[in-house]
């Protein structure tokens, strides 16, 4: 699923995002509002991982939605 589709369906996908990244708060998920770059930063911050690892996790998440 392309990120444009994910962004457009963010409200419907918030539950799946919460399942994938349970450490993100509801407020943080609302702030992300489907923006991939913001999600990337939040994952790096919350999980203490490098950008390339956070990017890989996001790509894996995208693949689960196809």
N, CA, C and O atoms as a printed pandas DataFrame, in Angstrom:
     atom_number atom_name residue_name chain_id  residue_number  x_coord  y_coord  z_coord
0              1         N          UNK        A               1    0.854   -1.169    0.000
1              2        CA          UNK        A               1    0.000    0.000    0.000
2              3         C          UNK        A               1    0.896    1.227    0.000
3              4         O          UNK        A               1    1.846    1.310    0.779
4              5         N          UNK        A               2    0.597    2.165   -0.864
5              6        CA          UNK        A               2    1.427    3.371   -0.930
6              7         C          UNK        A               2    1.165    4.258    0.281
7              8         O          UNK        A               2    0.106    4.200    0.905
8              9         N          UNK        A               3    2.155    5.074    0.590
9             10        CA          UNK        A               3    2.011    5.930    1.762
10            11         C          UNK        A               3    0.923    6.972    1.544
11            12         O          UNK        A               3    0.311    7.406    2.520
12            13         N          UNK        A               4    0.654    7.390    0.324
13            14        CA          UNK        A               4   -0.436    8.334    0.059
14            15         C          UNK        A               4   -1.775    7.741    0.482
15            16         O          UNK        A               4   -2.620    8.442    1.038
16            17         N          UNK        A               5   -1.967    6.459    0.221
17            18        CA          UNK        A               5   -3.199    5.779    0.623
18            19         C          UNK        A               5   -3.263    5.678    2.145
19            20         O          UNK        A               5   -4.313    5.898    2.748
20            21         N          UNK        A               6   -2.135    5.345    2.755
21            22        CA          UNK        A               6   -2.086    5.257    4.215
22            23         C          UNK        A               6   -2.431    6.609    4.835
23            24         O          UNK        A               6   -3.232    6.691    5.765
24            25         N          UNK        A               7   -1.821    7.656    4.312
25            26        CA          UNK        A               7   -2.088    8.994    4.840
26            27         C          UNK        A               7   -3.565    9.355    4.688
27            28         O          UNK        A               7   -4.166    9.930    5.595
28            29         N          UNK        A               8   -4.139    9.016    3.543
29            30        CA          UNK        A               8   -5.549    9.324    3.303
30            31         C          UNK        A               8   -6.499    8.541    4.191
31            32         O          UNK        A               8   -7.611    8.992    4.464
32            33         N          UNK        A               9   -6.068    7.376    4.641
33            34        CA          UNK        A               9   -6.903    6.517    5.487
34            35         C          UNK        A               9   -6.400    6.454    6.919
35            36         O          UNK        A               9   -6.660    5.483    7.631
36            37         N          UNK        A              10   -5.682    7.485    7.341
37            38        CA          UNK        A              10   -5.031    7.469    8.647
38            39         C          UNK        A              10   -6.001    7.174    9.782
39            40         O          UNK        A              10   -5.687    6.377   10.667
40            41         N          UNK        A              11   -7.167    7.796    9.774
41            42        CA          UNK        A              11   -8.106    7.582   10.882
42            43         C          UNK        A              11   -8.504    6.116   10.993
43            44         O          UNK        A              11   -8.648    5.590   12.097
44            45         N          UNK        A              12   -8.681    5.456    9.852
45            46        CA          UNK        A              12   -9.050    4.048    9.870
46            47         C          UNK        A              12   -7.872    3.152   10.258
47            48         O          UNK        A              12   -8.075    2.050   10.769
48            49         N          UNK        A              13   -6.655    3.612   10.023
49            50        CA          UNK        A              13   -5.469    2.792   10.265
50            51         C          UNK        A              13   -4.815    3.039   11.624
51            52         O          UNK        A              13   -3.853    2.357   11.976
52            53         N          UNK        A              14   -5.319    3.993   12.381
53            54        CA          UNK        A              14   -4.679    4.319   13.660
54            55         C          UNK        A              14   -4.590    3.120   14.597
55            56         O          UNK        A              14   -3.612    2.983   15.332
56            57         N          UNK        A              15   -5.586    2.262   14.579
57            58        CA          UNK        A              15   -5.557    1.071   15.431
58            59         C          UNK        A              15   -4.421    0.135   15.052
59            60         O          UNK        A              15   -3.759   -0.430   15.923
60            61         N          UNK        A              16   -4.194   -0.029   13.756
61            62        CA          UNK        A              16   -3.103   -0.887   13.298
62            63         C          UNK        A              16   -1.749   -0.273   13.651
63            64         O          UNK        A              16   -0.804   -0.991   13.977
64            65         N          UNK        A              17   -1.659    1.053   13.585
65            66        CA          UNK        A              17   -0.427    1.743   13.965
66            67         C          UNK        A              17   -0.169    1.520   15.455
67            68         O          UNK        A              17    0.963    1.260   15.864
68            69         N          UNK        A              18   -1.214    1.623   16.251
69            70        CA          UNK        A              18   -1.095    1.415   17.692
70            71         C          UNK        A              18   -0.657   -0.015   17.995
71            72         O          UNK        A              18    0.134   -0.240   18.912
72            73         N          UNK        A              19   -1.169   -0.990   17.226
73            74        CA          UNK        A              19   -0.746   -2.381   17.405
74            75         C          UNK        A              19    0.729   -2.560   17.065
75            76         O          UNK        A              19    1.456   -3.265   17.764
76            77         N          UNK        A              20    1.164   -1.914   15.985
77            78        CA          UNK        A              20    2.548   -2.057   15.523
78            79         C          UNK        A              20    3.532   -1.351   16.453
79            80         O          UNK        A              20    4.627   -1.853   16.705
80            81         N          UNK        A              21    3.141   -0.198   16.952
81            82        CA          UNK        A              21    4.031    0.613   17.788
82            83         C          UNK        A              21    3.279    1.037   19.050
83            84         O          UNK        A              21    2.863    2.186   19.193
84            85         N          UNK        A              22    3.119    0.088   19.946
85            86        CA          UNK        A              22    2.327    0.290   21.156
86            87         C          UNK        A              22    2.846    1.358   22.099
87            88         O          UNK        A              22    2.099    1.853   22.944
88            89         N          UNK        A              23    4.110    1.718   21.969
89            90        CA          UNK        A              23    4.652    2.749   22.855
90            91         C          UNK        A              23    4.227    4.158   22.450
91            92         O          UNK        A              23    4.378    5.101   23.226
92            93         N          UNK        A              24    3.697    4.301   21.237
93            94        CA          UNK        A              24    3.209    5.615   20.814
94            95         C          UNK        A              24    1.879    5.894   21.499
95            96         O          UNK        A              24    1.002    5.031   21.540
96            97         N          UNK        A              25    1.733    7.088   22.031
97            98        CA          UNK        A              25    0.483    7.464   22.683
98            99         C          UNK        A              25   -0.553    7.848   21.633
99           100         O          UNK        A              25   -0.218    8.102   20.476
100          101         N          UNK        A              26   -1.808    7.885   22.048
101          102        CA          UNK        A              26   -2.877    8.297   21.137
102          103         C          UNK        A              26   -2.636    9.722   20.641
103          104         O          UNK        A              26   -2.891   10.026   19.475
104          105         N          UNK        A              27   -2.148   10.589   21.519
105          106        CA          UNK        A              27   -1.855   11.969   21.120
106          107         C          UNK        A              27   -0.756   12.008   20.062
107          108         O          UNK        A              27   -0.847   12.775   19.103
108          109         N          UNK        A              28    0.270   11.197   20.227
109          110        CA          UNK        A              28    1.351   11.153   19.240
110          111         C          UNK        A              28    0.845   10.634   17.896
111          112         O          UNK        A              28    1.217   11.150   16.842
112          113         N          UNK        A              29    0.002    9.618   17.942
113          114        CA          UNK        A              29   -0.559    9.085   16.702
114          115         C          UNK        A              29   -1.409   10.142   16.010
115          116         O          UNK        A              29   -1.387   10.249   14.784
116          117         N          UNK        A              30   -2.155   10.919   16.780
117          118        CA          UNK        A              30   -2.931   12.025   16.204
118          119         C          UNK        A              30   -2.012   13.080   15.603
119          120         O          UNK        A              30   -2.307   13.614   14.535
120          121         N          UNK        A              31   -0.905   13.388   16.268
121          122        CA          UNK        A              31    0.053   14.380   15.764
122          123         C          UNK        A              31    0.700   13.915   14.463
123          124         O          UNK        A              31    0.972   14.729   13.581
124          125         N          UNK        A              32    0.943   12.631   14.340
125          126        CA          UNK        A              32    1.565   12.083   13.133
126          127         C          UNK        A              32    0.670   12.327   11.930
127          128         O          UNK        A              32    1.156   12.670   10.853
128          129         N          UNK        A              33   -0.632   12.153   12.104
129          130        CA          UNK        A              33   -1.640   12.459   11.080
130          131         C          UNK        A              33   -1.288   11.885    9.705
131          132         O          UNK        A              33   -1.564   12.500    8.676
132          133         N          UNK        A              34   -0.683   10.712    9.705
133          134        CA          UNK        A              34   -0.370   10.057    8.446
134          135         C          UNK        A              34    0.911   10.498    7.778
135          136         O          UNK        A              34    1.230   10.022    6.688
136          137         N          UNK        A              35    1.647   11.386    8.394
137          138        CA          UNK        A              35    2.904   11.884    7.814
138          139         C          UNK        A              35    4.026   10.895    8.124
139          140         O          UNK        A              35    4.379   10.690    9.285
140          141         N          UNK        A              36    4.576   10.291    7.087
141          142        CA          UNK        A              36    5.579    9.242    7.239
142          143         C          UNK        A              36    6.828    9.751    7.949
143          144         O          UNK        A              36    7.385    9.056    8.799
144          145         N          UNK        A              37    7.271   10.958    7.608
145          146        CA          UNK        A              37    8.492   11.482    8.222
146          147         C          UNK        A              37    8.326   11.722    9.716
147          148         O          UNK        A              37    9.268   11.542   10.487
148          149         N          UNK        A              38    7.137   12.124   10.120
149          150        CA          UNK        A              38    6.878   12.339   11.547
150          151         C          UNK        A              38    6.833   10.994   12.267
151          152         O          UNK        A              38    7.382   10.852   13.360
152          153         N          UNK        A              39    6.180   10.010   11.656
153          154        CA          UNK        A              39    6.155    8.661   12.227
154          155         C          UNK        A              39    7.572    8.122   12.379
155          156         O          UNK        A              39    7.909    7.537   13.408
156          157         N          UNK        A              40    8.392    8.316   11.374
157          158        CA          UNK        A              40    9.781    7.866   11.405
158          159         C          UNK        A              40   10.501    8.449   12.622
159          160         O          UNK        A              40   11.165    7.724   13.363
160          161         N          UNK        A              41   10.368    9.739   12.817
161          162        CA          UNK        A              41   11.016   10.396   13.956
162          163         C          UNK        A              41   10.502    9.907   15.292
163          164         O          UNK        A              41   11.279    9.705   16.225
164          165         N          UNK        A              42    9.199    9.716   15.392
165          166        CA          UNK        A              42    8.610    9.248   16.656
166          167         C          UNK        A              42    9.081    7.837   16.994
167          168         O          UNK        A              42    9.359    7.529   18.153
168          169         N          UNK        A              43    9.168    6.977   15.970
169          170        CA          UNK        A              43    9.634    5.611   16.211
170          171         C          UNK        A              43   11.088    5.629   16.662
171          172         O          UNK        A              43   11.455    4.912   17.593
172          173         N          UNK        A              44   11.918    6.437   16.012
173          174        CA          UNK        A              44   13.319    6.544   16.412
174          175         C          UNK        A              44   13.419    6.988   17.875
175          176         O          UNK        A              44   14.185    6.426   18.659
176          177         N          UNK        A              45   12.641    7.990   18.216
177          178        CA          UNK        A              45   12.684    8.565   19.557
178          179         C          UNK        A              45   12.191    7.573   20.612
179          180         O          UNK        A              45   12.857    7.371   21.627
180          181         N          UNK        A              46   11.044    6.959   20.383
181          182        CA          UNK        A              46   10.430    6.076   21.373
182          183         C          UNK        A              46   11.198    4.769   21.560
183          184         O          UNK        A              46   11.304    4.249   22.671
184          185         N          UNK        A              47   11.729    4.252   20.461
185          186        CA          UNK        A              47   12.365    2.942   20.522
186          187         C          UNK        A              47   13.891    3.026   20.545
187          188         O          UNK        A              47   14.564    2.003   20.669
188          189         N          UNK        A              48   14.438    4.231   20.429
189          190        CA          UNK        A              48   15.879    4.411   20.493
190          191         C          UNK        A              48   16.621    3.669   19.395
191          192         O          UNK        A              48   17.649    3.038   19.641
192          193         N          UNK        A              49   16.094    3.750   18.187
193          194        CA          UNK        A              49   16.708    3.044   17.062
194          195         C          UNK        A              49   17.158    4.038   15.996
195          196         O          UNK        A              49   16.736    5.194   15.984
196          197         N          UNK        A              50   18.018    3.564   15.106
197          198        CA          UNK        A              50   18.542    4.400   14.028
198          199         C          UNK        A              50   17.473    4.613   12.959
199          200         O          UNK        A              50   16.488    3.879   12.876
200          201         N          UNK        A              51   17.702    5.635   12.154
201          202        CA          UNK        A              51   16.745    5.986   11.115
202          203         C          UNK        A              51   16.518    4.833   10.137
203          204         O          UNK        A              51   15.383    4.561    9.746
204          205         N          UNK        A              52   17.594    4.159    9.746
205          206        CA          UNK        A              52   17.425    3.069    8.774
206          207         C          UNK        A              52   16.614    1.912    9.349
207          208         O          UNK        A              52   15.865    1.268    8.615
208          209         N          UNK        A              53   16.746    1.638   10.630
209          210        CA          UNK        A              53   15.947    0.587   11.261
210          211         C          UNK        A              53   14.482    1.015   11.368
211          212         O          UNK        A              53   13.582    0.212   11.120
212          213         N          UNK        A              54   14.243    2.260   11.732
213          214        CA          UNK        A              54   12.863    2.764   11.801
214          215         C          UNK        A              54   12.217    2.733   10.416
215          216         O          UNK        A              54   11.043    2.389   10.280
216          217         N          UNK        A              55   12.983    3.091    9.399
217          218        CA          UNK        A              55   12.469    3.067    8.031
218          219         C          UNK        A              55   12.109    1.633    7.624
219          220         O          UNK        A              55   11.080    1.408    6.988
220          221         N          UNK        A              56   12.947    0.679    7.989
221          222        CA          UNK        A              56   12.672   -0.723    7.678
222          223         C          UNK        A              56   11.386   -1.178    8.350
223          224         O          UNK        A              56   10.582   -1.883    7.742
224          225         N          UNK        A              57   11.190   -0.784    9.585
225          226        CA          UNK        A              57    9.970   -1.170   10.308
226          227         C          UNK        A              57    8.734   -0.565    9.658
227          228         O          UNK        A              57    7.688   -1.210    9.587
228          229         N          UNK        A              58    8.849    0.667    9.186
229          230        CA          UNK        A              58    7.720    1.291    8.506
230          231         C          UNK        A              58    7.432    0.564    7.196
231          232         O          UNK        A              58    6.271    0.322    6.867
232          233         N          UNK        A              59    8.481    0.213    6.442
233          234        CA          UNK        A              59    8.280   -0.530    5.188
234          235         C          UNK        A              59    7.623   -1.885    5.466
235          236         O          UNK        A              59    6.737   -2.311    4.725
236          237         N          UNK        A              60    8.057   -2.558    6.529
237          238        CA          UNK        A              60    7.440   -3.836    6.899
238          239         C          UNK        A              60    5.967   -3.632    7.238
239          240         O          UNK        A              60    5.123   -4.449    6.870
240          241         N          UNK        A              61    5.659   -2.547    7.936
241          242        CA          UNK        A              61    4.259   -2.223    8.272
242          243         C          UNK        A              61    3.455   -1.984    6.989
243          244         O          UNK        A              61    2.343   -2.492    6.848
244          245         N          UNK        A              62    4.013   -1.222    6.068
245          246        CA          UNK        A              62    3.333   -0.962    4.789
246          247         C          UNK        A              62    3.005   -2.277    4.087
247          248         O          UNK        A              62    1.914   -2.434    3.540
248          249         N          UNK        A              63    3.943   -3.214    4.102
249          250        CA          UNK        A              63    3.745   -4.497    3.426
250          251         C          UNK        A              63    2.634   -5.331    4.058
251          252         O          UNK        A              63    1.995   -6.128    3.371
252          253         N          UNK        A              64    2.396   -5.158    5.356
253          254        CA          UNK        A              64    1.313   -5.893    5.995
254          255         C          UNK        A              64   -0.038   -5.368    5.562
255          256         O          UNK        A              64   -1.043   -6.061    5.727
256          257         N          UNK        A              65   -0.096   -4.178    5.019
257          258        CA          UNK        A              65   -1.360   -3.573    4.608
258          259         C          UNK        A              65   -1.744   -3.894    3.174
259          260         O          UNK        A              65   -2.872   -3.622    2.762
260          261         N          UNK        A              66   -0.820   -4.470    2.403
261          262        CA          UNK        A              66   -1.112   -4.784    0.998
262          263         C          UNK        A              66   -2.105   -5.914    0.861
263          264         O          UNK        A              66   -2.455   -6.297   -0.255
